[in-house]
Amino acid sequence: MSAVGAPRRSGFRFDPRAARVLRLFGVRPETAWVAVGGRALEVRFGPWRVRTPRRNITGVRLGGPYRWRRVIGARMSLLDGG
């Protein structure tokens, strides 16, 4: 992903209650991560993946805290901008 070295990869932290449910859908620590390279951002969450050029990213922010039962799975939200 990066012309200069390997991408930086970070995992997700899971609430134990959510982790049990997510495993049923193939979401485990080894299949849930974010990688940021010099040219692209790639996210994997179990069977779901997305990759986009870094030029598409205009900013980041932390959200939450969220209740575990409301955050299980991949989705888009108009409330938080997608």
Beta strands, then each sheet from edge to edge (+ up, - down):
strand 1: 8-11
strand 2: 32-36
strand 3: 40-45
strand 4: 48-53
sheet 1: 1+ 2- 3+ 4-
end
